[in-house]
Amino acid sequence: MPKQITVGVSQSHTLPSRLETLAALEKTTKEAAERGVDLLLFPEAYIGGYPRECAFGAKVGARDENGRDQFLEYWRNSVDLGDTPTGGGDAWIEKRLQQAKNEDGTFKVRGDGTREILESIARETGVFIGTGLVERAGGTLYCSVVYIHPKKGTCGKRRKVMPVRRFHSPSSLISTLLSKSFAETLQTGSERLIWGQGSPSTLRAIRVDIKGVEVTVAAAICWENYMPLLRQSLYSQNVNLYLAPTADARDTWLSLMRTIACEGRTFVLSSNQCVQRKDLPPWIHGSDTALDGEGFVSRGGSTIVGPLGEVLQGPVWEENSRLLSTTIDLEDCERGRLDLDVAGSYSRNDAFKLEVDGLNLDPPP
């Protein structure tokens, strides 16, 4: 019998507060459930926000107070999932980390309640949720993706291992600001200034049952998808549903998604925010009225691609809110491996070997 599920990607943008964004996520998930969607992906940094066009007052060798105030606003909008700076792993997933007590002796919930809200949304809608968010742990922010199963609750989370480079000099920042492609290339900017590097151990895929179908899910965030060895670490785990939340809204992104799908013989879901400048939080530009509020700082480009590289849905451009969905047969991944399995028959693993510190590359049980 075909192993079919319906998957979806949401092209959405972050709202002014965490609770408003969570309410929008709930509304979209309910709409997806009405369409019969079983698994839904939201964009990179959807909860907490991707702070486009914000330099945080940073230059080589100097910072300013306004930039520190901007970072404080960004920090306040981030999510506390109750995890540790090093990552609690299974202990965090299974809620075995130490909990503080209330005065009456009951235990406090770790974090700010976002995890519990997401679990409630997944449970009530019956939809498996994958969403990008900005997570705070200790004194550092991380760009993360969390997996929420409708019956099991939170079943995995990973942190971006390589936030992309910051500008090397003020002159390179100025030249980019003056270029027409600024809004589309900002993600090559200052992520390493505001986000920490996650552990490669979080690249572990998860195997879950979705509507009676066993699915192996993993995520690579934005430009992690340009890291060939990172992609290979996911292919080695026999991933058949590859999530790629992103902030890259360039035309070239689609060709990368098609390459990954064809290379890994996997279904690829990519979700991006579509953002106009007027949608950015006020602390980024303040009262600057000279800027074009209608201009797009991210054009979107969300898409779904099949395991032979065929585009199944999208890409969608310059639509602020759009839900894409399609029914897939996961056995198409096995059909594709007749002639290509880059982690098996086509890998020459007798000669080429990959090891990742702290990561088991075997397919999950």
N, C-alpha and C positions, 0 to 999 in steps of 0.2 A: 504494500500500500504506500502511496506517496506520503512523505513526511512534510506536511504543509502547515505553515503558520502564516499569519498576516503581520507584517512589520510596518512601522511608520517612523517618519522623522518630522520633527516640529521645527519650522523656521520661525523663531520667536525672538523677542528682544527683552532684555532685563528691564524691569520696572523700578521706580524710585526706591522702594524698600524691599527687604527680604520677604516680608509677609505678603506684599502685593504680588511679588514674583511667584511665590508659592501658590497664591490664589489663582494666578493665570495658568500655572502648571496644572493645577487641579482641573480647571475648566477645559484646557486642551486635552488632558488625559480622559476626561469624561466624553468629549467629542470623539476621541479616538476609539474608546470603548463602544460607542454607538455605531461606529463603522466596522466593528469587529476586529480591531487591532489587538494583537496579543503582546507585542513588544514595541516600545516607543522610546526614541532617542531625542534628547534635547541638546542644545549647543554647548560648546566649551564655555565655562565660566558663566553659565546662564543664571544661576543663583549667586549673587554677589557682584557679578558684572565684569565685563572686559573693558578697562578704562581707556578706551581709544582717545588719542590726541592729548593725553595727560603725560607731561614730562616729569611730574612730581618734583619740580624745582631742582633737578639734578644736572650737573655738568661735571666734567672730569675734575676732581679735586675740590668740588664745591657743592653745597646744598643750600636751599633757602628755606625760610620759615613757612612761607606759603605752601611749599611742596610738602613739608612735614604735616601741615594741617590737612592737605589733600590726602595724604596717606592715612591719617587718622580717620577721615570720612570713609575711605575705602575699607579700612579695618573694621569699622563699625558695621558695614554692610556685609561683611564676610560671615561665614557659617561655622559654628562650633559643633562638630559632630561627636565630641567627647572622646576623640582619639588622642594618642600621645604624639609628641614630636617625632619619635623614631618609628611610630606606627605600631599599633597593638596587634595587628594581624588577626588571627582567629579569636584571640581573647577579646578584641574589640567587637568583631562580628557577633560573637556569641554572648556579648554583654557580661564578660567575666572580669573586666577591669575594675579596680577598686572604686567604690562609690562613697561619696560623703553622706552623712546622715543628717536628717532634719532633727529638730528639737524633740519630736515625739518618737524618735528612734527609727522611723522609716527612712529608706534610702532615697537620695536625690537622683534625678535623672542626669546622666552625664551629658554635657553639651547644652545647647539652647533650644532643644525640642524639634529642630529641623528633621532629624532622622525619623522621629516618631510621626511627624506630619507626612513625610514621604511614604512611610510604611502604611499609614492609614489610607492615603490616596490609592496606593497600589492595591491594597486589600479590598477597598470598596468598589473599585472599577474592574478588578481582575486583570489589570494590565501590568506587565513587567516594565519597569521604568529604568532607563539609564539616563543620568543627567550630569552635565558638567556643573561644577560649583567652585567657589573660592573658599577654601577651608583654612581656618586658623587653628594652630596647635602650638602651645607654648607661645613664643614670641614671633612666630613665622607664619606667613601665608603660603598656601600650596594650591596649585591648580589641580583639581581632582575630578574624578568621575566615580559615581557611586551606583551600584546595581541593587535594585529593589525588586524582590520577587513578591507576587501578590499573596502567596501563602506562607512563604518562609521569612518574609521581611528582608532586611539587609543581608545580602549574601556575598558582597565583595565591594572593594573600593581600591582605587589606585591613584597615585599622585604622579603628576608629570615629572619625568626624570630629567628633562632638558628644556627649561624655559629658554626661549631663544634670545640671542645676544642683544645687548644694549648698543646704542650708537657709540662708535669709538671716539668721537670728538664732537665738539659743538659745531664744527664746520660741516660734518656729515649729517648732523641733525638739520642744520639750516638748508643744506642742499635737498634733503628729503622733503622738508616743509614746503619748499618752493616747487617741488615736482608735482605733476598732475596725479601721480599714483600714490600720493601720501596716504590717503584713506585705506588703500588696498595693501600697503606695505608696512603699516605701523607695527604689525605683529613681528617684524624683524627688529623691533626696537627694544623696549626697556623691561621686558618680562623678568629678566634675571635681577633687576633692581628690586622688584616688589614680591617675587615668588621664590621660595626655596626649591631645591632639587629633591624630588621624591626618590624613594628606594626602588632599585630595579626589581626587588622581590615582589613588588605590587603588580608587576606585569603578568602575574599568574592568571591564567584563564580559569573560568568557572564552567562547570557542567550543570545544567539545570533542565528540569522538565517544564516545558511550556505546552500546555494543551495536549499532553501525552506524547510529545515529541522531545527527544533528548537533543539539546542544543549546547554547543561549546562556544562561549561568548568571551571576547576580550576587547580591550579598547586601546587605541593609540591616539594621543591627543595632538591635534594640529601638526606642527612641524616634526614631531616624533615620527610621523609617517615618511619623512625624508631620510630617516636613519635605517639603512638596509639591514644592519644586524639586529636592530630592534624589531623590524618587521619579521625577520627570520625567526626570532625568539617566539613570536606568536604563531607563525606557520608551524613551527616544531610541535606546538601543543595541539595541532589539528583543529584549529579554530574554523568553524563554519559560519559564524556570524561575527563579523569584524566591525566594531564601532569606531567611527572616526569623527568625534565632535571637533569643531575647528573654529578658528577666527580668520582663516585665509579665504578671502572673497575674490581671488584672482581667477581669471579664466583657466589658468593652468592647473588649478586644483582638480578639475574633473579628470584630466588625463592621468593624474596620480592615482585617483580613486579607481579608475579603470585598470590601471597597471596592477595595483594591489589585488583587486578582485581576480584578475586573470592569472597573476603570478601565484597567488595563494589558493586559487580555486575555492573562493569563499564569497559569500554575500557581504557587501560593504554598505553600511549606512553612514552617511555623513550629514551632519546638521550644523548649520551656521546661523548666527544672528543676522538679521537685516535691520540696520540701524541708520536713522537719519540724525543729523547733528542735533536737532531739537530734542531727540530722545536721550541724549547724554545727560548725566546728573549735573545739576547746576554748579557743583563745586569744581568741575573741570574747567569751564570757561568763565564762570562768574557772570557778570553783567555785560559781557562783550556783545554788543548788538550788531557789530560789523560782520559777523559770521553768517553764512547762509544756512539758516536752520533747516531748510528743505533738502539740502545736499546730503547724499548718502556717504556715510563713513564706512559702512559695510554693506555690500550689495546682496549678501546671502550666498546663494549657490548650492543649497541643500539638494541632496541626491541619493538615490538608491541604485546600486549596480549589482549585476549578477555575476556568477563565478566564471564566466567566459569573457567578462569585460563589457557585457551589454548593459546599456543604460536602461533601467526599468522605470525610473521616475526622476523627473527633474532634468537638469538643474533649474532651480527657481531663482530668478533675479528680481531685485527691487520690489519685493512683496513683503511687507512688514510682518504679516501673520499668515502662515500657510502650513497646512498639514498634508504631507504626502504619505500614501500607503499603498502596499501591494501584497498579494499573497505569493509566497515563495515555497518551493519544494526543496528541502535541504538535501535530498538525494541528488540534486543537480551538482552538488559539490563532488560526490563520488563519481558521477558521470564524467566530470571534467578531469578527474585524475586518471582516466584511461591513458592519457599521454603526458601528464605533468603532475608530479608531486614533489615540490621543491624541498620538502622536509623528509622525503623518503626515497622513492625510486629514482628521482632526478637530482639527488643531493650529493652523490659521491661522498657519503659520510665516512668512507674509509680513508679519504684524503683530506676533506675539509671538515673541521670540527668547531662547534660554537659552544662556549661556556659563558654563563651570566652569573655573576656573584649573587648568591642568595636566591636564585630562581631555578625551580625544577622545570626542565624543558619537556618532560614527558607529558603526553596528553592527560588531562585530569581524569580521575576514575569516574 
